[in-house]
Amino acid sequence: MVRTYYSEGKSRGTQVQELFASIAGRYDLINDLQSFGLHRYWKRRLLKLAANDQKSGRALDVCCGTGDLTLGLSQLGFDVTGMDFSNPMLEVARRKAEISKASSGSSALKFLHGDAMALPFPDDYFDAVTVGYGLRNLVRWDLGVREMWRVCKPGGRLVCLDFGRPPNAFLRAVYHGYLKLVVPLMGKIFCGNWAAYRYILDSLVRFPAQGGIERELIRLGARKVRTYEFIGGTMAINYAEKP
């Protein structure tokens, strides 16, 4: 039987944890390969939107993974908490923070193990809340958005980056073919794990992507809701401000 990391229901969280534990050490390498390095540009765009010219304040990076966005927010001057439910990914993030010495500046930086659907913070606490490639991994992505919204201050920004859903049928077919065949092959070659990278396409099947996130933000009463699409909508950033 072919190993799969995707399922619906209560077991999904456990399977996703197993997935990220298996690829944590090569996660950054495969990101560079599968996106041809473009993920770095998309993350810089997210960081610029999250900061919105603000030079200090508190920020939360949900589903922080290996910490790229967390470190970026710290370097912009924010006191940042990066939170993830995968301890192996957090271990990589902490090592990267030590190497970059991002925590030695004027801003505070810490990593926390926790659940994105039950954030351990008070209401209206953060000036910026970000998530990169995390919402579709949650059992309830919409609950994750609502939790991020809850802890965001009035006037604060919520910014999400994730794989998108191209509106063009031909491009969508090419994109899904790439995710179905090429990306898992990279996973097999560089991680020894085909199924871990086939998961990306599996996780997109029921995820409403940029359109669903935008609708949820509007439903929550967000203002200045914007969606930025890249490569025909194969990747997207959702942005909103809390009134």
C-alpha positions as MATLAB code, in Angstrom:
seq = 'MVRTYYSEGKSRGTQVQELFASIAGRYDLINDLQSFGLHRYWKRRLLKLAANDQKSGRALDVCCGTGDLTLGLSQLGFDVTGMDFSNPMLEVARRKAEISKASSGSSALKFLHGDAMALPFPDDYFDAVTVGYGLRNLVRWDLGVREMWRVCKPGGRLVCLDFGRPPNAFLRAVYHGYLKLVVPLMGKIFCGNWAAYRYILDSLVRFPAQGGIERELIRLGARKVRTYEFIGGTMAINYAEKP';
ca = [
       0.000    0.000    0.000;
       1.273    3.484   -0.908;
       1.850    5.659    2.181;
      -0.364    8.741    2.366;
      -0.209   11.584    4.857;
      -3.575   13.071    3.988;
      -6.831   12.192    5.658;
      -9.938   13.932    6.899;
     -11.007   13.939   10.518;
      -9.263   13.627   13.865;
      -6.315   11.571   12.622;
      -5.195   14.301   10.254;
      -3.208   16.242   12.843;
      -1.192   13.179   13.813;
      -0.437   12.351   10.192;
       0.679   15.892    9.408;
       2.975   15.835   12.438;
       4.525   12.591   11.171;
       4.976   14.162    7.740;
       6.853   17.223    8.976;
       8.946   15.175   11.384;
      10.108   13.105    8.409;
      11.134   16.059    6.217;
      12.208   18.780    8.686;
      15.904   18.432    7.894;
      15.410   18.868    4.131;
      12.348   21.128    4.171;
      14.194   24.315    3.178;
      16.118   22.583    0.390;
      12.975   21.165   -1.208;
      11.252   24.560   -0.929;
      14.050   26.106   -2.967;
      13.939   23.323   -5.545;
      10.187   23.020   -6.036;
       9.622   26.792   -6.266;
      12.859   27.555   -8.161;
      13.711   29.873   -5.270;
      10.592   31.974   -5.752;
       9.280   31.213   -2.251;
      11.874   33.672   -0.961;
      10.358   36.464   -3.072;
       6.807   35.592   -1.979;
       7.887   35.617    1.656;
       9.515   39.042    1.234;
       6.231   40.313   -0.182;
       4.361   38.911    2.814;
       6.815   40.510    5.245;
       6.453   43.909    3.591;
       2.669   43.695    3.832;
       2.775   42.492    7.437;
       5.082   45.301    8.524;
       3.214   48.024    6.605;
       6.065   50.467    7.406;
       5.742   49.741   11.146;
       9.200   49.495   12.751;
       8.286   47.818   16.033;
       5.471   46.024   17.821;
       4.398   42.451   18.476;
       4.034   39.846   15.743;
       2.915   36.226   15.658;
       3.944   33.779   12.950;
       1.517   30.836   13.029;
       2.598   27.453   11.643;
       6.085   28.945   11.516;
       7.817   25.765   10.342;
      11.564   26.348    9.978;
      11.148   30.015   10.839;
      11.760   32.022    7.664;
       8.914   34.460    8.313;
       9.578   34.569   12.059;
      13.197   35.535   11.490;
      12.188   38.044    8.831;
       9.754   39.785   11.174;
      12.407   39.919   13.884;
      14.890   41.506   11.505;
      12.265   44.166   10.706;
      12.165   45.113   14.392;
       9.167   43.193   15.727;
       9.044   41.231   18.961;
       8.087   37.927   17.403;
       6.661   34.615   18.498;
       6.918   31.768   16.010;
       4.515   28.914   16.792;
       4.244   25.451   15.289;
       2.952   22.033   16.363;
       5.951   20.167   14.920;
       8.876   20.013   17.341;
      11.352   18.834   14.662;
      10.510   21.880   12.526;
      10.890   24.157   15.557;
      14.313   22.644   16.244;
      15.422   23.657   12.751;
      13.974   27.156   13.269;
      15.861   27.602   16.538;
      19.136   26.527   14.921;
      18.578   29.033   12.100;
      17.912   31.778   14.667;
      21.177   30.977   16.441;
      23.128   31.031   13.186;
      21.611   34.311   12.005;
      21.854   35.821   15.512;
      18.445   37.385   14.810;
      17.607   37.235   18.490;
      20.612   39.343   19.497;
      19.168   42.612   18.214;
      16.728   44.979   19.840;
      13.707   42.814   19.095;
      12.707   39.712   21.061;
      12.345   36.369   19.302;
      10.979   33.108   20.659;
       9.573   29.853   19.334;
       6.635   28.072   20.903;
       5.058   24.650   20.431;
       1.294   25.031   20.062;
      -1.940   24.542   18.160;
      -2.936   27.129   15.547;
      -6.601   26.356   16.190;
      -6.304   27.268   19.885;
      -3.792   30.096   20.174;
      -2.561   30.674   23.766;
      -2.755   34.465   23.576;
      -5.274   37.105   24.659;
      -7.584   38.922   22.272;
      -6.280   41.952   20.362;
      -2.632   41.290   21.232;
      -0.504   41.341   18.054;
       0.165   44.118   15.545;
       0.776   41.576   12.791;
      -0.209   37.918   12.444;
       1.204   35.826    9.606;
       0.980   32.277    8.322;
       2.949   30.746    5.476;
       1.923   27.405    3.973;
       0.091   26.404    7.129;
      -3.667   26.864    6.885;
      -4.300   23.921    4.556;
      -2.540   21.626    7.036;
      -5.096   22.325    9.767;
      -8.054   20.078   10.481;
     -10.135   23.293   10.379;
      -8.428   26.008    8.328;
     -11.314   28.418    8.999;
     -10.887   27.998   12.752;
      -7.217   28.838   12.303;
      -8.151   32.074   10.514;
     -10.621   32.993   13.241;
      -8.003   32.410   15.936;
      -5.488   34.565   14.077;
      -8.146   37.259   13.734;
      -8.985   37.072   17.434;
      -5.416   37.752   18.588;
      -4.817   40.510   16.035;
      -5.115   44.067   17.375;
      -7.560   46.581   15.897;
      -5.521   48.273   13.205;
      -3.305   45.185   12.905;
      -2.634   43.084    9.815;
      -3.361   39.448    9.061;
      -1.379   38.039    6.123;
      -1.538   34.500    4.682;
       0.678   32.896    2.029;
      -0.183   29.518    0.525;
      -0.571   27.451   -2.604;
      -3.415   28.821   -4.700;
      -6.112   27.637   -7.060;
      -5.597   28.995  -10.602;
      -8.869   30.073  -12.234;
      -7.616   29.022  -15.680;
      -8.437   25.340  -16.260;
      -5.405   24.632  -18.480;
      -2.957   26.245  -16.069;
      -4.630   24.425  -13.174;
      -4.125   21.083  -14.948;
      -0.435   21.821  -15.602;
       0.030   22.993  -12.014;
      -1.634   19.898  -10.570;
       0.450   17.702  -12.859;
       3.615   19.357  -11.536;
       2.489   18.825   -7.941;
       1.449   15.243   -8.661;
       4.600   14.073  -10.450;
       7.573   16.442  -10.312;
       7.422   17.653   -6.703;
       7.003   14.130   -5.229;
       9.948   12.983   -7.387;
      12.080   15.736   -5.816;
      10.891   14.533   -2.422;
      11.919   10.987   -3.281;
      15.359   12.004   -4.545;
      16.285   14.489   -1.824;
      14.270   13.224    1.178;
      13.680    9.595    0.287;
       9.963   10.296    0.747;
       7.614   10.484   -2.244;
       4.399   10.537   -0.205;
       5.402   13.550    1.908;
       5.462   15.738   -1.191;
       2.474   14.148   -2.881;
       0.661   15.484    0.205;
       0.811   19.047   -1.196;
      -1.613   18.197   -3.989;
      -3.725   15.983   -1.723;
      -4.077   18.829    0.780;
      -5.252   21.241   -1.922;
      -8.198   19.108   -3.045;
     -10.588   20.384   -0.338;
      -8.761   23.580    0.574;
     -10.594   26.643   -0.844;
      -7.292   28.500   -1.301;
      -7.169   32.260   -1.822;
     -10.861   32.636   -2.648;
     -12.034   30.845    0.480;
      -9.632   32.746    2.728;
     -10.772   36.043    1.246;
     -14.426   35.175    1.832;
     -13.716   34.200    5.441;
     -11.880   37.470    6.091;
     -14.779   39.462    4.655;
     -17.192   37.473    6.810;
     -15.131   38.373    9.875;
     -15.529   42.058    9.063;
     -12.012   42.729    7.815;
     -11.182   45.915    5.967;
      -8.749   46.506    3.092;
      -9.069   42.856    2.116;
      -6.730   42.159   -0.792;
      -5.534   39.072   -2.630;
      -2.204   39.019   -4.452;
      -1.793   36.211   -6.963;
       1.430   34.943   -8.510;
       2.029   32.772  -11.579;
      -1.616   32.823  -12.598;
      -2.929   32.130   -9.113;
      -0.792   29.068   -8.364;
       0.460   30.948   -5.311;
      -1.353   33.676   -3.394;
      -1.145   36.093   -0.486;
      -4.290   37.158    1.384;
      -4.111   40.457    3.283;
      -6.568   42.086    5.680;
      -6.660   44.718    8.401;
      -8.718   44.513   11.572;
     -10.964   47.549   12.116;
];
